[in-house]
């Protein structure tokens, strides 16, 4: 998906969210789930996002968990959301986000032998990620206030759902002066994807499903405006966000499937070995492990969310409570 098309899709999705919000407010009093109690909220969110995959990491054996999180490669995620609340303890969210993910082997700290295998691998990647998802929010503490006029301002919640995301990993080659040029990796079949010689290496799609799960805490400044802090993890079903998953292939096989120019690029980008463990080595033998094929890649975000309730607010629970607390008593 080219840059212009991605931007068009993303802007169209934002317009769609706004349009849905404006239309929902017109009949929110008769909405299917909650009648006059239904509330509709729209807003923005932003915050750091982090990649958990094959490239980069820290000392020891490589993992796809927080142990190998490289904070210096933190990127920013931003997006929009709209949520329908049929009652006080449940919400139905639709959201769209954009972020950037990156991984590099050259930043690994070396204190032993285990991480040297990854550092000698010397691969890198970066990608823009566009995602959209639907999720169910649950506010467990609000079960205790279902039959009460009192509504706390601070409300923890959990959420889970289903999403779709688009990525396009790029790898770099540096010139003699250290200037990097970035190339799309998926068309180069760096691990022999779709080649007859490597039947276990299947082509991967750049648009895939994910499962967002997480939780947060929400604070209501008023019935109109609220603020949340949320951690959202995305489980994916691909190990190729960083274009690294299985084994090295024979560079001679690229010429059978790619143009001469792309075959040269694929040979250079698929194996950028630097001789740390084995002095003088320039390439890994065919069949040598290149990535961790046992675990899929993942990413997560820590977001600050600002929400605005749409439509009229005829009765404010916070205003009612304040009125009760400040009115003069009639009987002593």
C-alpha positions, 0 to 999 in steps of 0.5 A: 500500500503506497503512502498516498493510499495509506493516508487516504484510508486513514483520513477516510477512517477518521471522517467515518468515525466522526460521521458515526459519532454525529449520527449516533448522537441524533438517536442516542436516546433510542439506541438499541442497548440502553435507551435514554441511558446510552452515552457516546464518547469520542476522543484522541489518544497518544503515547509511546509504542513498543515492538516485541520481536526478533531484532534487538534486545538485551544480554542473554538469549533473545525473547519476544517479551519485556526482557528484550524491550529496547526503550531507546527505540520507543515510537509515538502512537496517535489515533482517534476513537469513538465509544458507545456506552449502553450502561455504566459498566460496558462500552463498545469502542471503535478506534484507528491508530498509526505508529512506527516500529523499529528493531536493530541488532547493533544496539544489543549490550554484550556481556556474554556469548548468547547475545553475540549470535544476534549481534553478529546477525546485524539486521535492522528494520523499521515500519509504519503501522496503521491499525483499526480495531473494535473492542469491548470495555468492561468497568468491573467496579461499576457493577457495585453502583448499578442501582445507585445514584453515586458514580465514582470519578475514578474507574478502572477498566479492562478491554479486548477485541479484534483488529486489523493492521497494515505494516511494511518492513524495510531494511537498510544498507549503508554506504561508505559514509554510513548513510543508510538507504531503506528498502522494502523487504517483503518483495525480496523474499529474504527467507525464501518465502514462496520458493520451491526450495524452501517449502516451510517458508510461506509468503506473508501478507502485509495486512493482518489481524491482531487481538488487542487486550489491555486495561486502564484507569479513567478519571471523569473531570465532569460528565462531559470530559474524561482522561484515561491512561491505558496499556494495550497489547496487540497479539498478532499472527505473524512473525514477519513484522520485522521480516525475520522468522526462520532460517538463512537461505542460499543467496544463489536461489534469489536469482531464480525468482527475482530480477538481477537488481532485486536478487543483489539487494536480497542477498545483501539485506538478508544476511548482513553478518559482521564477524564477531564470533567467527572472524572472517565470516561474511555469510551464514550457511544455508539452514542456519537459524535466522530468527525465533520461529516459535513466537509471533511478533507483537507490539504494545502501547501506553496511551493517554486518552482524552474523551468528550461525551457527545450530545446533550447532557440533561442530567449530570450525576456529578452535578446532582451530587454536588447539589445534594452536598451544598443544599441547606437542610430542611430539618435539624 
